[in-house]
Amino acid sequence: MPPESSSHTTNPPKQVIRISPLAYLGCAFLLFAVSFPIFGWPAAFGWLVIAPIVAVAWVARVRTTVTSDGIEVRRLFGGRSLAWSEITGFRFPRRGWARATLADGGEVTLPVVTFDRLPDIAEASGGRITDPYAADAATEEAAHHTATEPDGEHPAKDRPATDGE
């Protein structure tokens, strides 16, 4: 359950996850590649100019936005808003983008979201999603503190054995 908001708590930042702007460089290379057949025979291959245009539109439009209210998914054609109450979990397949599992049993693909973006999503979700990296670090920190004595010394079992003890 997320913490209750008050006048003293700040709203978590909105997290927009989109395709890297370097992808526009790939779109420029695609335009360069299709220019040879287009200039060679414009009547037959003129339609190829559509491919780089669609690629630029895809890079500009596709994104996933995470807020404290929910997730907004934008695709090349269309999009969808999901409230946190509709989402029961996330699935991260080996290949491809993450998928949100819905309460009605369906799934929605979250464009550009991969497992390494989970800390950002956890922060923007306002506590609705736990960050596995932070949980692992907290577990290691707790284990480290229990392995040391209160004065900061390591227990005798971790000290090298000597004849004097």
N, C-alpha and C positions, 0 to 999 in steps of 0.2 A: 504494500500500500504506500503510495507516495506521501511525503510529508504534507501537512496542511500549510497553505500559503498564508502569510500574514504581511503586515506592513513592513516587517523587519527582514523578510526574506526576499532575495532578488529573484526575478524570473530568469530561468536558464536561457542562454542564448539560443537563437534559432540556428540550426545547423543545415546548411545547404550542401548536398553532396552531388557534384556534377562531374562530367568528363573533363579531363585535363585540357586546358587551352592549347597544349601542344598538339592535340588532335587536328587542329586547324592546319598544321603543317602537313599532315597526311592528306588532308583535303586538297591542299595546293599541289601535292605530288600527283594526286588522282587527276586533277585538272590538266596537269602537264602531260600525263600519260594518255589521256583520251584526246588531247589536242592533235596528235599525229594522225589518227584515222579521220578526225573531223576535218582537218585541213586537206588531207589527201582525197577525200570523197565526201564532201559536205552533204550531198543529197542522201547518201546511204547511212552515214554515221553521225549526222547532226544531232540526233536524239541522245547521243552519249553525253552531251553537256549536262544532261539532267542528273547524272550520277554524282558529280561533285557538289551540285546544288543541294541535293537531298542529303548528302553527307554533312555539309555545313549546317543545314537545318537540324539534323539529328544531334550533332555535337552541341548546338546552341540550346536546344529544347529539352533534351533528356536530363532528368535530375530527380533526386529524392530530397524532400525537405522535412526535417524532424523538428517539431516544436513540443512544448509542454502540453498542447491540446491534442496532438496526433501526428500522423505522417501524411504528407502529400506526395503522390507519385505522378510524375509527368513523363509522358512518352512522346514520340514523334507525332502521333495522332491520338489525342485524348489524354486523360489522366484520371486520377481518383484520389479522394481524400478519405483517410481512415482515422477514426477516433480510437483512442487507446482502449476503449471498452470493446471494440471489435476485434482487437488483436490478442491472441492467446500465447503467441510465441514466435520465434524466428528459427529458420532453418538455413544453414549455410552449406550448400552442396559443394562438392570438390571443384567443380567448374561452374562458372556463371555467377550471377548475382544472387544475393540473399533473397529469401522468400519469407513473407509474413504469413503465419498461419492464423486463419480467422476463426472466430467463434462458430460460424456456420459450417465449418469443415473445409472451406476453400483455402486457396493460397493466392497471394498477390506477389509478383516479382517486384523487388525494390531495385530499380535501376542504379547502377554504379556502387551499390553498397556491398562491401566485402567484410570479412571478419576483422581485418585490421582497422576498420572504421568504427568498430563497436565502442571504444572509449568515447569518441565524439558523440555517438548516438546516445550513449548512456547519460552523458552530461546534459544534452539537449532535452532528453525525455523527462527531466525533473525527478529522477529517482524511480521511474517505472521500469527501467531496464538496468540490470546490474552490470558493472564492468568486470569481466572475468580477470583482466590484468590487475586491477586494483585489489580484487578479492584475493588473488594469488599472492600479491605483494604483502597484503595484510596478514595472510596466513604465515608467510615466511618470516615476517617481522615478529609475530607472536611466538613462533617456534624458536626464533633466535633469543627472545627475551626469556623464555622458559629454560633455555639451555645454559643461561648464565646465572650466577648467584646475584643476590640483590646488590652487593657492593661492586658488581661489574666483573668479578673474577669468574673464571670458568670452573666448573666443579672438578673435584679431585680426579674423577674418572677420566677427564680429558687431559690431565697433566701427564707428562712422561714419568714413568716409574723410576725412582732413584732409591739407592740403598739407605739414604738418610731418613726416609719417611716411614 
